Amino acid sequence: MAEQTIFFITAGAAILAISGSAAAGIWLHMRRKYISFTEKICKRIDDILEARGTEAFDTEEDTLSSKVEMKLKRLQEITSSAARESEAREAEVQEIISDLSHQLKTPVANIMLYCDTAANPLLAEEKRRKCMEILKQQVSKLDFLVQAMIRMSRLEQNVIALRPGEVSLLRLLERSEQSIRAKAEARGILTDISCREDVRLFCDEKWTAEAILNVLDNAVKYSPPGSRITVRTERLEIYTKIEIADEGPGISPEHVTDVCKRFFREDKAAETEGVGIGLYLTREILEKEKGYLKIYSGKHKGAVIAVYLPNA
């Protein structure tokens, strides 16, 4: 009986020793796999932090590490996209600051110059009066530029909420034309508008009138005295086309896509007053109203700008 007891105790101890050995082996194996998995994931995270590529990521196999690497790869794509967007915004801000500095430099310099001149007590009264007229012009130019920049900034940042509704196209064109009438008459320029009374658009009346006004103002600005500006409308299936043609120098074919850029002006327009922001604002307004702009040269001379706005 005692021998049997000793046998069972010895056998049990041997089984426990074998089981303990197997458990220890399994634990060591799992520990090695855990360390390998952790090191692999840490390396992938280092790749993301150091902006290295994700080509070495294993996302094909159906394993835990593959699933984690797939998530890490997606995370890197998102962070890389956010970084690129941030860089693009920073570059855009720098460009705006540079443009602003360039545009503000001339009127500010002129104001300082003529202020100093007008302050001279020995200056003749006639010359002082001319200085004050020039100062008034430069201040007006500065005010126009600042207001244009404010409108541009508010449009770009979506601060302005357009409220589209049903609008009479004829009333819209008459409202825009009225704003440039005095300037056109002063230069003997005739504005010829052809539009049916029943055409109605779906747009924001105030902002659309400003968009069309910018085009008309450019037409007056660049047209020679005694010329004609023609406004024709055509109702299409989805849009109505408003075509504004002038008899000015036109737009060079290579610059047709550039004239809507912020502050862009052709060399041949350098002597004409302006800052190169009107068509940019027009395009921004139209895009927010699901409309668009087309620019091309006239058959003989001048520029033709077609505004497309959705029908009511």
Salt bridges, closest charged atoms under 4 A:
ASP47 OD2 - LYS43 NZ 3.86
ASP47 OD2 - ARG44 NH1 3.60
ASP47 OD1 - ARG52 NH2 2.68
GLU50 OE1 - ARG52 NH1 2.21
ASP62 OD1 - LYS67 NZ 3.74
GLU69 OE2 - LYS40 NZ 3.47
GLU69 OE1 - ARG44 NE 3.30
GLU77 OE1 - ARG74 NH1 3.60
GLU85 OE2 - ARG89 NE 3.65
GLU125 OE1 - ARG128 NE 3.77
GLU126 OE2 - ARG129 NH2 2.47
GLU133 OE2 - ARG129 NH1 2.53
GLU156 OE2 - ARG262 NH1 2.67
GLU166 OE2 - ARG200 NE 2.70
GLU177 OE1 - ARG181 NH2 2.69
ASP192 OD2 - ARG228 NH1 3.80
ASP192 OD2 - ARG232 NH2 2.97
ASP198 OD2 - ARG196 NH2 2.91
GLU205 OE1 - ARG171 NH2 2.84
GLU205 OE2 - ARG175 NH1 3.66
GLU210 OE2 - ARG151 NE 2.67
ASP217 OD1 - LYS183 NZ 2.75
ASP217 OD2 - LYS221 NZ 3.58
GLU234 OE1 - LYS241 NZ 3.80
GLU243 OE2 - LYS241 NZ 3.72
ASP258 OD2 - HIS255 ND1 3.18
ASP258 OD1 - LYS261 NZ 2.99
GLU284 OE2 - ARG283 NH2 3.85
